[in-house]
Amino acid sequence: MDEIINDFHDLDQIPVFQTQIDPEMMNTADRLDVLQMNIGRVCNLACKHCHVCAGPNRTEVMSREVMADCIQFAREQQVQTIDITGGAPEMNPDFEWLVTEACKVCSHVIVRTNLTVLLNPEYEHLIEFYARQKVEIVCSLPYYRADQMDRVRGTGTFDGAIQVLQKLNTLGYGKNPELVLNMVYNPAGAFFPPDQTAMELEYKEHLEADFGIVFNALYTLYNNPMGRFGAFLRRSGNLSGYMKKLYDAFNPATVEALMCRFQISVDYDGKLYDCDFNLAAGLPIFSKETIADWIGKPYTARKIRMDKHCYACTAGAGSS
């Protein structure tokens, strides 16, 4: 069982996050742009930086009933984007039903994938399914070389990811404007990512030269000190230093565009969170409502639940 300690109240040297921002920014905007759905913790991998501690031994999955509530809410609120994540979301037995229904009510559907799950014969047909549905794919690729990525995800995971990326390119992903393929880079240790523009160029040059792979954009994210990564920081004695680095890198210009101001995150059981990191921390919205409670009601602005982990989203250029 993973050691999960998502509490930063012992870090007295780090100022409370709310003291650093304009009180107006502690509230959501009047509109909701993104409905993010975490449809389970089941995953074929157990990545070292996973903030929700997903893995092969987890069993939690979102039911079709909760999915239907999310679709109904998205329809009522005319949500612009439905963002489907996990775990490996493909491993939820109702995944294809959800994507099909989401595409009926929303013009922009994102699926976050680790790529390697799509090598499994049970899921490999989803590559063509994605293209038919024209969903945006956001894939996590820890590095563009095998040795660095395999240290994070396990032996052979890089080669598997490359195979899937090549198949996606064959179908038009990264080439056809309707088939968007984006990548995410997370550092493998207690350090910050490099400049996003430079890293994207580096990824594009190496992946195309070595494997003929093209993609749209790369996002470099600061690891949030949650889940397995947070446990690693505590075990290695790096948590205090890492949090101090995040605090020192705080950029007030990132606050207005924080994802928690424009989205809601729904867990597999229907509980609502201001963001996926609050979900990982077990910090539901203040009213502690579920998605079912919001159906048939107008959307109203609310106070955002914040803690010291929010420094990860406001460091540098921001990770929202």
Secondary structure, DSSP 8 states (H G I E B T S, - for coil): --------TT-TTS--GGGGS-GGGGB--SS--EEEEE-BSB-S---TT-TT--BTT---B--HHHHHHHHHHHHHHT-SEEEEESSSGGGSTTHHHHHHHHHHH-SEEEEEE-SGGGGSTTTTTHHHHHHHHT-EEEEE-S-SSHHHHHHHH-TTHHHHHHHHHHHHHHTTTTTSTTS-EEEEE--SSSS----HHHHHHHHHHHHHHHH----SEEEE----S-HHHHHHHHHTT-HHHHHHHHHHTB-GGGGGG-GGGTEEEE-TTSBEESSHHHHHHT---TT--BHHHHTTS-----B----GGGGGGSBTT---
